[in-house]
Amino acid sequence: MADKLTPQQRHICMSHIRGKNTKPELIVRRFLHASGYRFRIHVKRLPGTPDIVMRKYRTVIFVNGCFWHGHSDCSLYVLPKTNTQFWQDKITRNKERDEKTYSQLKKMGWHVIRLWECQLTSKNRQKHLDSLLYTLNHLMLINMGAKPIKAYSTDDEPMKYAAEE
């Protein structure tokens, strides 16, 4: 049986939980910086104070904790057994606030990327970080006005590739 915390002990524990510069956020920031991307962090002028802001890409990145933002598809999201209604209400409000923030940012012309804490665990990390790079490259092409190239061929003659004569 787990020892119960006094209200004062619980207050001390909860006050040490950080909202900025969390471990998952630092993982993403280090990866982006090592990959050559430059960004600003915690820009207060934007709705929701995004964790990472990449103006060149018109992109904001939120690195969300699975518990605090209600990532229900994940093993890290488990409601506490005590005071369950309080936590359920709190997480619901967080999710509603997140959706409102994402909507505001999209209306302002920003691309919104949300990464979850569980996506940055050691076994999943590289796959999701590579996916982030792919997404950023894709967004850069969209922002630059790149259009997909359509290759046309007639049924009479097969399409030729650039290396062919």
C-alpha positions as CSV (number, residue, x, y, z in Angstrom):
1,M,0.0,0.0,0.0
2,A,1.4,3.4,-1.0
3,D,2.0,6.0,1.6
4,K,-0.4,9.0,1.4
5,L,1.0,12.4,1.1
6,T,-0.1,15.2,3.4
7,P,-1.6,18.3,1.5
8,Q,1.7,20.2,2.2
9,Q,3.8,17.4,0.8
10,R,1.6,17.1,-2.3
11,H,1.8,20.9,-2.8
12,I,5.6,20.7,-2.7
13,C,5.7,17.7,-5.2
14,M,3.2,19.4,-7.6
15,S,5.1,22.7,-7.4
16,H,8.2,21.0,-8.8
17,I,6.5,19.9,-12.0
18,R,7.8,22.1,-14.8
19,G,5.7,23.5,-17.7
20,K,8.7,24.7,-19.7
21,N,12.1,23.2,-20.6
22,T,10.8,19.7,-19.9
23,K,12.9,16.6,-20.9
24,P,10.8,15.8,-24.0
25,E,11.0,19.5,-25.1
26,L,14.8,19.5,-24.7
27,I,15.1,16.4,-26.8
28,V,13.2,18.0,-29.6
29,R,15.1,21.3,-29.3
30,R,18.5,19.5,-29.3
31,F,17.5,17.4,-32.3
32,L,16.3,20.4,-34.3
33,H,19.4,22.5,-33.5
34,A,21.7,19.6,-34.4
35,S,19.8,19.2,-37.7
36,G,20.5,22.9,-38.6
37,Y,17.1,24.4,-37.7
38,R,16.9,27.6,-35.8
39,F,14.0,28.6,-33.7
40,R,12.7,30.7,-30.8
41,I,11.2,29.2,-27.6
42,H,8.1,30.1,-25.6
43,V,7.1,33.1,-27.7
44,K,4.5,34.9,-25.5
45,R,3.0,37.0,-28.3
46,L,1.5,33.9,-29.9
47,P,-1.6,32.1,-28.5
48,G,-0.7,29.3,-26.1
49,T,3.0,30.3,-25.9
50,P,4.3,27.5,-28.2
51,D,7.2,25.5,-27.0
52,I,9.1,26.0,-30.3
53,V,8.5,28.7,-32.9
54,M,10.0,28.5,-36.4
55,R,9.1,31.7,-38.1
56,K,10.9,30.8,-41.4
57,Y,8.5,27.8,-41.7
58,R,5.4,29.6,-40.2
59,T,5.4,26.6,-37.9
60,V,4.9,26.1,-34.1
61,I,5.6,23.0,-32.2
62,F,4.0,21.9,-29.0
63,V,5.6,19.1,-27.0
64,N,2.8,17.9,-24.8
65,G,2.9,15.7,-21.7
66,C,0.6,12.7,-22.2
67,F,-1.0,13.1,-18.7
68,W,-1.5,16.9,-18.7
69,H,-2.9,17.1,-22.2
70,G,-5.0,13.9,-22.0
71,H,-3.4,11.7,-24.6
72,S,-5.9,8.9,-24.1
73,D,-4.2,6.5,-26.7
74,C,-1.2,6.1,-24.5
75,S,0.0,4.2,-21.5
76,L,1.4,7.3,-19.8
77,Y,-2.1,8.7,-19.4
78,V,-3.6,7.2,-16.3
79,L,-6.1,9.1,-14.2
80,P,-5.3,9.2,-10.5
81,K,-7.4,7.0,-8.3
82,T,-8.0,9.8,-5.8
83,N,-9.9,13.0,-6.6
84,T,-10.7,11.6,-10.1
85,Q,-13.4,14.1,-10.9
86,F,-11.1,17.0,-10.3
87,W,-8.4,15.6,-12.6
88,Q,-10.9,14.6,-15.3
89,D,-12.3,18.1,-15.3
90,K,-8.8,19.7,-15.4
91,I,-7.6,17.6,-18.3
92,T,-10.8,18.2,-20.2
93,R,-10.3,22.0,-19.8
94,N,-6.6,21.6,-20.9
95,K,-7.8,19.7,-24.1
96,E,-10.4,22.3,-24.8
97,R,-7.8,25.1,-24.3
98,D,-5.4,23.3,-26.6
99,E,-7.9,23.0,-29.4
100,K,-8.8,26.7,-29.1
101,T,-5.1,27.6,-29.2
102,Y,-4.4,25.4,-32.3
103,S,-7.5,26.9,-34.1
104,Q,-6.3,30.5,-33.3
105,L,-2.8,29.7,-34.6
106,K,-4.2,28.1,-37.8
107,K,-6.4,31.2,-38.5
108,M,-3.3,33.3,-38.1
109,G,-1.6,31.3,-40.8
110,W,0.7,29.1,-38.7
111,H,1.3,25.4,-39.1
112,V,0.8,23.5,-35.8
113,I,2.7,20.4,-35.0
114,R,2.0,18.5,-31.8
115,L,4.4,16.0,-30.4
116,W,3.5,13.7,-27.5
117,E,5.8,12.7,-24.6
118,C,5.3,9.0,-25.5
119,Q,6.5,9.6,-29.0
120,L,9.9,10.7,-27.6
121,T,10.6,7.6,-25.4
122,S,13.9,6.0,-26.4
123,K,12.3,3.2,-28.5
124,N,10.1,5.6,-30.6
125,R,12.2,8.7,-30.6
126,Q,14.2,8.5,-33.9
127,K,11.2,7.5,-36.0
128,H,9.1,10.5,-34.8
129,L,12.0,12.9,-35.0
130,D,12.7,11.8,-38.6
131,S,9.0,12.3,-39.3
132,L,9.3,15.8,-37.8
133,L,12.1,16.7,-40.3
134,Y,10.1,15.3,-43.2
135,T,7.1,17.4,-42.1
136,L,9.3,20.6,-41.8
137,N,10.8,20.1,-45.2
138,H,7.3,19.6,-46.7
139,L,6.0,22.7,-45.0
140,M,9.0,24.7,-46.3
141,L,8.1,23.6,-49.8
142,I,4.5,24.6,-49.3
143,N,5.5,28.0,-47.9
144,M,7.8,28.6,-50.8
145,G,5.0,28.0,-53.2
146,A,6.3,24.8,-54.7
147,K,3.8,22.9,-56.8
148,P,3.9,19.2,-57.5
149,I,5.2,18.3,-61.0
150,K,2.8,16.3,-63.1
151,A,4.5,14.0,-65.6
152,Y,2.5,13.3,-68.7
153,S,2.9,10.4,-71.1
154,T,1.1,9.2,-74.1
155,D,0.1,5.6,-74.5
156,D,2.2,5.4,-77.6
157,E,5.5,6.2,-76.0
158,P,6.6,5.4,-72.4
159,M,7.8,8.2,-70.2
160,K,11.5,8.9,-70.3
161,Y,13.6,9.7,-67.2
162,A,16.2,12.4,-67.0
163,A,19.1,10.0,-67.3
164,E,17.8,8.5,-70.6
165,E,18.7,9.9,-74.0
